[in-house]
Amino acid sequence: MNITTRTLNPLPFGHLEPSRFEDLVRQLTYGFRTWRSLEATGRSGSDAGFDIRGWEVVTNVEAEIDDPDSDHVWLIQCKREKAIGPKKLGQYFDDIPDEGKSALYGLVFAASCNLSKKSRDLLRQKCRDAGISECHVWSISEIEDMLFQPRNDHLLFAYFGISLKLRQRSARTRIRARLAAKRKAYSALGEEYRYANEFVLLRDPEEDRYPYLEKGTDRADHNWQVVCFVGHHALGMRFQTAKHYAFLDDDDKSWDMADEYNDVLRMGNDPWLESREQQRKISGEIHKFWYEQIDEAKRGYVTFEVIIPYDEILDIDKHGDNYFQNPHIYLVYDNHEYPYSHLTASLSISAVSEQVDGTYQIVKEPREIRLRSVRKHRIVVFPDNFRRTDK
């Protein structure tokens, strides 16, 4: 069985054996008319030009019965070839014995290639000249159209391993799961932005060490993380993973941050945070340096945010547990990198105002840049003991 790509590229009819192409056309033909019988004459090897022969049931309207003696005889010719021109197509018709043509009511010519208008017109003219009442041409395009109809989905799957119904069912399942996760997120964290800035725990359901963290263990070595929910997004839920005091020069390019302290994880927000006294001490030192040594127009914050799509959320426990009583959000971590692979970083500076004639006026507009890398254009402004990366 030949499998096409997920993008539904042209179906590979050329991969079918000629006899299998005949089988496909014959099975498509069952839905074309009401048949008393369809014969796979082409498999005998001596078909007199008939790959498939069919008798169409003709109903006597007055008597409301079908009369076998009035059945219409059809010829279905199947050619699995890369190209068929007008001359070759005309020769195929001429090769049909005269006694076979005289008994025909209709003809279907099916090919696994495209056929030009000239070829189609030639075949129809030959059918008219031979007294054949109906002539139908099925090129690769018409056959694909038939296979993509819902009634022929079973044939599309049997011959090419594709099922549009299964794809639709799979898409429906994904959408339902996404909407279910979204409803749980709204229930646990609210629908409006006024509910933002609530701390939640991102967890890997496969992590069997939770909630115990061995002393001295690197925090990146376990798959749970306290983050701050900052709002809903069209793509999912927005979380802030880190916030650091920062510097941005007037060129909007040169920058630095004091990433030894993460302001998102304030005292009490993360029960796994070690050295609380040390954290409190260094946060005070960093803030003092930031406030006293850096000009107001260059003082800012670097924030790291992650958007987790709703359909990547496995479940939400809005009640938490005795270790972390806020909501727990379960998702699948990927090689200890998730959700860091979805992370973005930005550096923002608030507007600078001064009092002029008794009123405050903005003298410098707010600024913001996106950080593509934690090293590019980074300079040294903060002391080394305030800087975790790129020291």
Secondary structure as a PSIPRED ss2 file (coil, helix, strand):
# PSIPRED VFORMAT (PSIPRED V4.0)

   1 M C   1.000  0.000  0.000
   2 N C   1.000  0.000  0.000
   3 I C   1.000  0.000  0.000
   4 T C   1.000  0.000  0.000
   5 T C   1.000  0.000  0.000
   6 R C   1.000  0.000  0.000
   7 T C   1.000  0.000  0.000
   8 L C   1.000  0.000  0.000
   9 N C   1.000  0.000  0.000
  10 P C   1.000  0.000  0.000
  11 L C   1.000  0.000  0.000
  12 P C   1.000  0.000  0.000
  13 F H   0.000  1.000  0.000
  14 G H   0.000  1.000  0.000
  15 H H   0.000  1.000  0.000
  16 L C   1.000  0.000  0.000
  17 E C   1.000  0.000  0.000
  18 P H   0.000  1.000  0.000
  19 S H   0.000  1.000  0.000
  20 R H   0.000  1.000  0.000
  21 F H   0.000  1.000  0.000
  22 E H   0.000  1.000  0.000
  23 D H   0.000  1.000  0.000
  24 L H   0.000  1.000  0.000
  25 V H   0.000  1.000  0.000
  26 R H   0.000  1.000  0.000
  27 Q H   0.000  1.000  0.000
  28 L H   0.000  1.000  0.000
  29 T H   0.000  1.000  0.000
  30 Y C   1.000  0.000  0.000
  31 G C   1.000  0.000  0.000
  32 F C   1.000  0.000  0.000
  33 R C   1.000  0.000  0.000
  34 T C   1.000  0.000  0.000
  35 W E   0.000  0.000  1.000
  36 R E   0.000  0.000  1.000
  37 S E   0.000  0.000  1.000
  38 L E   0.000  0.000  1.000
  39 E E   0.000  0.000  1.000
  40 A C   1.000  0.000  0.000
  41 T H   0.000  1.000  0.000
  42 G H   0.000  1.000  0.000
  43 R H   0.000  1.000  0.000
  44 S H   0.000  1.000  0.000
  45 G C   1.000  0.000  0.000
  46 S C   1.000  0.000  0.000
  47 D C   1.000  0.000  0.000
  48 A C   1.000  0.000  0.000
  49 G C   1.000  0.000  0.000
  50 F C   1.000  0.000  0.000
  51 D C   1.000  0.000  0.000
  52 I E   0.000  0.000  1.000
  53 R E   0.000  0.000  1.000
  54 G E   0.000  0.000  1.000
  55 W E   0.000  0.000  1.000
  56 E E   0.000  0.000  1.000
  57 V C   1.000  0.000  0.000
  58 V C   1.000  0.000  0.000
  59 T E   0.000  0.000  1.000
  60 N E   0.000  0.000  1.000
  61 V C   1.000  0.000  0.000
  62 E C   1.000  0.000  0.000
  63 A C   1.000  0.000  0.000
  64 E C   1.000  0.000  0.000
  65 I E   0.000  0.000  1.000
  66 D E   0.000  0.000  1.000
  67 D C   1.000  0.000  0.000
  68 P H   0.000  1.000  0.000
  69 D H   0.000  1.000  0.000
  70 S H   0.000  1.000  0.000
  71 D C   1.000  0.000  0.000
  72 H E   0.000  0.000  1.000
  73 V E   0.000  0.000  1.000
  74 W E   0.000  0.000  1.000
  75 L E   0.000  0.000  1.000
  76 I E   0.000  0.000  1.000
  77 Q E   0.000  0.000  1.000
  78 C E   0.000  0.000  1.000
  79 K E   0.000  0.000  1.000
  80 R C   1.000  0.000  0.000
  81 E C   1.000  0.000  0.000
  82 K C   1.000  0.000  0.000
  83 A C   1.000  0.000  0.000
  84 I C   1.000  0.000  0.000
  85 G C   1.000  0.000  0.000
  86 P H   0.000  1.000  0.000
  87 K H   0.000  1.000  0.000
  88 K H   0.000  1.000  0.000
  89 L H   0.000  1.000  0.000
  90 G H   0.000  1.000  0.000
  91 Q H   0.000  1.000  0.000
  92 Y H   0.000  1.000  0.000
  93 F H   0.000  1.000  0.000
  94 D H   0.000  1.000  0.000
  95 D C   1.000  0.000  0.000
  96 I C   1.000  0.000  0.000
  97 P C   1.000  0.000  0.000
  98 D H   0.000  1.000  0.000
  99 E H   0.000  1.000  0.000
 100 G H   0.000  1.000  0.000
 101 K H   0.000  1.000  0.000
 102 S H   0.000  1.000  0.000
 103 A C   1.000  0.000  0.000
 104 L C   1.000  0.000  0.000
 105 Y C   1.000  0.000  0.000
 106 G E   0.000  0.000  1.000
 107 L E   0.000  0.000  1.000
 108 V E   0.000  0.000  1.000
 109 F E   0.000  0.000  1.000
 110 A E   0.000  0.000  1.000
 111 A E   0.000  0.000  1.000
 112 S C   1.000  0.000  0.000
 113 C C   1.000  0.000  0.000
 114 N C   1.000  0.000  0.000
 115 L C   1.000  0.000  0.000
 116 S C   1.000  0.000  0.000
 117 K H   0.000  1.000  0.000
 118 K H   0.000  1.000  0.000
 119 S H   0.000  1.000  0.000
 120 R H   0.000  1.000  0.000
 121 D H   0.000  1.000  0.000
 122 L H   0.000  1.000  0.000
 123 L H   0.000  1.000  0.000
 124 R H   0.000  1.000  0.000
 125 Q H   0.000  1.000  0.000
 126 K H   0.000  1.000  0.000
 127 C H   0.000  1.000  0.000
 128 R H   0.000  1.000  0.000
 129 D H   0.000  1.000  0.000
 130 A C   1.000  0.000  0.000
 131 G C   1.000  0.000  0.000
 132 I C   1.000  0.000  0.000
 133 S C   1.000  0.000  0.000
 134 E E   0.000  0.000  1.000
 135 C E   0.000  0.000  1.000
 136 H E   0.000  0.000  1.000
 137 V E   0.000  0.000  1.000
 138 W E   0.000  0.000  1.000
 139 S C   1.000  0.000  0.000
 140 I H   0.000  1.000  0.000
 141 S H   0.000  1.000  0.000
 142 E H   0.000  1.000  0.000
 143 I H   0.000  1.000  0.000
 144 E H   0.000  1.000  0.000
 145 D H   0.000  1.000  0.000
 146 M H   0.000  1.000  0.000
 147 L H   0.000  1.000  0.000
 148 F C   1.000  0.000  0.000
 149 Q C   1.000  0.000  0.000
 150 P H   0.000  1.000  0.000
 151 R H   0.000  1.000  0.000
 152 N H   0.000  1.000  0.000
 153 D H   0.000  1.000  0.000
 154 H H   0.000  1.000  0.000
 155 L H   0.000  1.000  0.000
 156 L H   0.000  1.000  0.000
 157 F H   0.000  1.000  0.000
 158 A H   0.000  1.000  0.000
 159 Y H   0.000  1.000  0.000
 160 F H   0.000  1.000  0.000
 161 G C   1.000  0.000  0.000
 162 I C   1.000  0.000  0.000
 163 S C   1.000  0.000  0.000
 164 L H   0.000  1.000  0.000
 165 K H   0.000  1.000  0.000
 166 L H   0.000  1.000  0.000
 167 R H   0.000  1.000  0.000
 168 Q H   0.000  1.000  0.000
 169 R H   0.000  1.000  0.000
 170 S H   0.000  1.000  0.000
 171 A H   0.000  1.000  0.000
 172 R H   0.000  1.000  0.000
 173 T H   0.000  1.000  0.000
 174 R H   0.000  1.000  0.000
 175 I H   0.000  1.000  0.000
 176 R H   0.000  1.000  0.000
 177 A H   0.000  1.000  0.000
 178 R H   0.000  1.000  0.000
 179 L H   0.000  1.000  0.000
 180 A H   0.000  1.000  0.000
 181 A H   0.000  1.000  0.000
 182 K H   0.000  1.000  0.000
 183 R H   0.000  1.000  0.000
 184 K H   0.000  1.000  0.000
 185 A H   0.000  1.000  0.000
 186 Y H   0.000  1.000  0.000
 187 S H   0.000  1.000  0.000
 188 A H   0.000  1.000  0.000
 189 L H   0.000  1.000  0.000
 190 G C   1.000  0.000  0.000
 191 E C   1.000  0.000  0.000
 192 E C   1.000  0.000  0.000
 193 Y H   0.000  1.000  0.000
 194 R H   0.000  1.000  0.000
 195 Y H   0.000  1.000  0.000
 196 A C   1.000  0.000  0.000
 197 N C   1.000  0.000  0.000
 198 E E   0.000  0.000  1.000
 199 F E   0.000  0.000  1.000
 200 V E   0.000  0.000  1.000
 201 L E   0.000  0.000  1.000
 202 L E   0.000  0.000  1.000
 203 R E   0.000  0.000  1.000
 204 D C   1.000  0.000  0.000
 205 P C   1.000  0.000  0.000
 206 E C   1.000  0.000  0.000
 207 E C   1.000  0.000  0.000
 208 D C   1.000  0.000  0.000
 209 R C   1.000  0.000  0.000
 210 Y C   1.000  0.000  0.000
 211 P C   1.000  0.000  0.000
 212 Y C   1.000  0.000  0.000
 213 L C   1.000  0.000  0.000
 214 E C   1.000  0.000  0.000
 215 K C   1.000  0.000  0.000
 216 G C   1.000  0.000  0.000
 217 T C   1.000  0.000  0.000
 218 D C   1.000  0.000  0.000
 219 R H   0.000  1.000  0.000
 220 A H   0.000  1.000  0.000
 221 D H   0.000  1.000  0.000
 222 H C   1.000  0.000  0.000
 223 N C   1.000  0.000  0.000
 224 W E   0.000  0.000  1.000
 225 Q E   0.000  0.000  1.000
 226 V E   0.000  0.000  1.000
 227 V E   0.000  0.000  1.000
 228 C E   0.000  0.000  1.000
 229 F E   0.000  0.000  1.000
 230 V E   0.000  0.000  1.000
 231 G E   0.000  0.000  1.000
 232 H E   0.000  0.000  1.000
 233 H E   0.000  0.000  1.000
 234 A C   1.000  0.000  0.000
 235 L C   1.000  0.000  0.000
 236 G E   0.000  0.000  1.000
 237 M E   0.000  0.000  1.000
 238 R E   0.000  0.000  1.000
 239 F E   0.000  0.000  1.000
 240 Q E   0.000  0.000  1.000
 241 T E   0.000  0.000  1.000
 242 A E   0.000  0.000  1.000
 243 K E   0.000  0.000  1.000
 244 H E   0.000  0.000  1.000
 245 Y E   0.000  0.000  1.000
 246 A E   0.000  0.000  1.000
 247 F E   0.000  0.000  1.000
 248 L E   0.000  0.000  1.000
 249 D C   1.000  0.000  0.000
 250 D C   1.000  0.000  0.000
 251 D C   1.000  0.000  0.000
 252 D C   1.000  0.000  0.000
 253 K C   1.000  0.000  0.000
 254 S C   1.000  0.000  0.000
 255 W E   0.000  0.000  1.000
 256 D E   0.000  0.000  1.000
 257 M E   0.000  0.000  1.000
 258 A E   0.000  0.000  1.000
 259 D C   1.000  0.000  0.000
 260 E C   1.000  0.000  0.000
 261 Y C   1.000  0.000  0.000
 262 N C   1.000  0.000  0.000
 263 D C   1.000  0.000  0.000
 264 V C   1.000  0.000  0.000
 265 L C   1.000  0.000  0.000
 266 R C   1.000  0.000  0.000
 267 M C   1.000  0.000  0.000
 268 G C   1.000  0.000  0.000
 269 N C   1.000  0.000  0.000
 270 D C   1.000  0.000  0.000
 271 P C   1.000  0.000  0.000
 272 W C   1.000  0.000  0.000
 273 L C   1.000  0.000  0.000
 274 E C   1.000  0.000  0.000
 275 S C   1.000  0.000  0.000
 276 R H   0.000  1.000  0.000
 277 E H   0.000  1.000  0.000
 278 Q H   0.000  1.000  0.000
 279 Q H   0.000  1.000  0.000
 280 R H   0.000  1.000  0.000
 281 K H   0.000  1.000  0.000
 282 I H   0.000  1.000  0.000
 283 S H   0.000  1.000  0.000
 284 G H   0.000  1.000  0.000
 285 E H   0.000  1.000  0.000
 286 I H   0.000  1.000  0.000
 287 H H   0.000  1.000  0.000
 288 K H   0.000  1.000  0.000
 289 F H   0.000  1.000  0.000
 290 W H   0.000  1.000  0.000
 291 Y H   0.000  1.000  0.000
 292 E H   0.000  1.000  0.000
 293 Q H   0.000  1.000  0.000
 294 I C   1.000  0.000  0.000
 295 D C   1.000  0.000  0.000
 296 E H   0.000  1.000  0.000
 297 A H   0.000  1.000  0.000
 298 K H   0.000  1.000  0.000
 299 R E   0.000  0.000  1.000
 300 G E   0.000  0.000  1.000
 301 Y E   0.000  0.000  1.000
 302 V E   0.000  0.000  1.000
 303 T E   0.000  0.000  1.000
 304 F E   0.000  0.000  1.000
 305 E E   0.000  0.000  1.000
 306 V E   0.000  0.000  1.000
 307 I E   0.000  0.000  1.000
 308 I E   0.000  0.000  1.000
 309 P E   0.000  0.000  1.000
 310 Y H   0.000  1.000  0.000
 311 D H   0.000  1.000  0.000
 312 E H   0.000  1.000  0.000
 313 I E   0.000  0.000  1.000
 314 L E   0.000  0.000  1.000
 315 D E   0.000  0.000  1.000
 316 I E   0.000  0.000  1.000
 317 D E   0.000  0.000  1.000
 318 K C   1.000  0.000  0.000
 319 H C   1.000  0.000  0.000
 320 G C   1.000  0.000  0.000
 321 D C   1.000  0.000  0.000
 322 N C   1.000  0.000  0.000
 323 Y C   1.000  0.000  0.000
 324 F C   1.000  0.000  0.000
 325 Q C   1.000  0.000  0.000
 326 N C   1.000  0.000  0.000
 327 P C   1.000  0.000  0.000
 328 H E   0.000  0.000  1.000
 329 I E   0.000  0.000  1.000
 330 Y E   0.000  0.000  1.000
 331 L E   0.000  0.000  1.000
 332 V C   1.000  0.000  0.000
 333 Y C   1.000  0.000  0.000
 334 D C   1.000  0.000  0.000
 335 N C   1.000  0.000  0.000
 336 H C   1.000  0.000  0.000
 337 E C   1.000  0.000  0.000
 338 Y C   1.000  0.000  0.000
 339 P C   1.000  0.000  0.000
 340 Y H   0.000  1.000  0.000
 341 S H   0.000  1.000  0.000
 342 H H   0.000  1.000  0.000
 343 L E   0.000  0.000  1.000
 344 T E   0.000  0.000  1.000
 345 A E   0.000  0.000  1.000
 346 S E   0.000  0.000  1.000
 347 L E   0.000  0.000  1.000
 348 S E   0.000  0.000  1.000
 349 I E   0.000  0.000  1.000
 350 S C   1.000  0.000  0.000
 351 A C   1.000  0.000  0.000
 352 V E   0.000  0.000  1.000
 353 S E   0.000  0.000  1.000
 354 E E   0.000  0.000  1.000
 355 Q E   0.000  0.000  1.000
 356 V E   0.000  0.000  1.000
 357 D C   1.000  0.000  0.000
 358 G C   1.000  0.000  0.000
 359 T E   0.000  0.000  1.000
 360 Y E   0.000  0.000  1.000
 361 Q E   0.000  0.000  1.000
 362 I E   0.000  0.000  1.000
 363 V E   0.000  0.000  1.000
 364 K E   0.000  0.000  1.000
 365 E C   1.000  0.000  0.000
 366 P C   1.000  0.000  0.000
 367 R E   0.000  0.000  1.000
 368 E E   0.000  0.000  1.000
 369 I E   0.000  0.000  1.000
 370 R E   0.000  0.000  1.000
 371 L E   0.000  0.000  1.000
 372 R C   1.000  0.000  0.000
 373 S C   1.000  0.000  0.000
 374 V C   1.000  0.000  0.000
 375 R C   1.000  0.000  0.000
 376 K C   1.000  0.000  0.000
 377 H C   1.000  0.000  0.000
 378 R E   0.000  0.000  1.000
 379 I C   1.000  0.000  0.000
 380 V C   1.000  0.000  0.000
 381 V C   1.000  0.000  0.000
 382 F C   1.000  0.000  0.000
 383 P C   1.000  0.000  0.000
 384 D H   0.000  1.000  0.000
 385 N H   0.000  1.000  0.000
 386 F H   0.000  1.000  0.000
 387 R C   1.000  0.000  0.000
 388 R C   1.000  0.000  0.000
 389 T C   1.000  0.000  0.000
 390 D C   1.000  0.000  0.000
 391 K C   1.000  0.000  0.000
